[in-house]
Amino acid sequence: MFERIASENGRVRLQLKGALDAESWLALRDGFAALAAAPEGEVVLDLTNVSFIDGPAIGAIAFLFKRLRAKGRRLVVTGVSGQPLALLREHGLDEVLGLSGDDAHARRRFGLSWVAP
């Protein structure tokens, strides 16, 4: 699930891979809690190599977003496509993450950015 974690210039980049399903969501939640507690400012969540995502994993991403936002930090999500993108849209997180509508407005409003694949 965790392919690579790197930290540079106040930014933590987390690359995930494979399926983010009910079996992996506890590790995601614990890893995201650690990221939210870290002193770095921005967290980049790279989902380029994620082929499947389910409800609990969506909840883990929302958890990370809320924790970071509460501390005045940003979440940047990159590389989302296919089923993960469809599920984010189904749950309305595309707007929260700045995927649809006025992206500039969403980035300002929610303190994050979305980088298209």
N, C-alpha and C positions, 0 to 999 in steps of 0.2 A: 504494500500500500504506500509506504513512504519510500520514494525513489531517491530523493536527495534533499538535504536541508543545508542551506548556506546562509551566512550572515556577512553583510558588507555594507559599510557606509550607513549604518543605522537602519538597514532594511534586512528583514529575514525573508528568504525565498524558500518555499516549500513546494517541491514537486511530488505530486501523487501519481500513482499508476494503478491500473487494473480496475477491479470492481470495488466500489465503496458501498457496501451492503450492510445488512444487519449484523453480520459477523465482525465487521471491521469498525463499526461506529463507536464502540467503547474506546478503542485505541485512538481514533480520531478525536473524540471528545477530550481524552486525557492529553493528547498532543496539542490540541488547540488551546486547552486551559494553560498549558505551559507557555505557549506562544503569547497568549494574552497577558501573562504575568511577566514576561521578559521586558527588559527596558528599551529594546529597539522600538523605533517609531512606526515603521510601516511593515505590513506583512503582505507578501505576494504569494498567492495561492495559485499554482500552475496546475491546471487540470487537463493539459494537452494529452496525456497518456491515460486518461480515465475513460473507460469504455461504458461503465454502468454506475448509476448512483440511485439510491433509494431514499425513502422518507427520513429515516434516522440520520443518514449522512447529510441530508439537506438541513436537518435540525442542528447538526454539529457546525455547519457553515454559518447558520444564523446565529448560533451561540458565539462563535468567534467574532462575527461582525458586531454583535451587541457589546461584547466585552471590550473590544478595541475601541469602538465608538465612545463608550462610557469613559474611556481614558484619553479621549481626544486623539486617538491614533487611527490610521487608515488601513483598510483592506483592499488590495488590488487583486482581482481575479482574472486569470488569463487562460486562453486555450480551450474554452468550453465549446463543445459541439455535440452533435448527435443526441442520444438519449439523455445525457446529463443536461444539455441545454434545454431540451423539451421539458424535462421535469422542473428545472428552475423556472421556466416560463409558466408551467402549470400551477406552481405554488406562488406565483406573483413576485418571485425574487428577482426576476429580470429587471423590473423597475427599480427595486431597492439597490441592486448592483449596477444600475445605470445601463442596462442592456437595451432597453426599449425607450421610446419617446425621446425627450430632449436629454441626451446623455450629459451635456454640460451642466444642465440644471440638476440632474440626479447626482452627479459627482459633488456639486456644491452642497446640495441638501443633505446627502448621506455621508459625506466625508470620505468617499472612496472613488475608485475608478474601475472601469471595465475595459480590458484590452481585447478586442476581437481577435479570433484565431487567424 
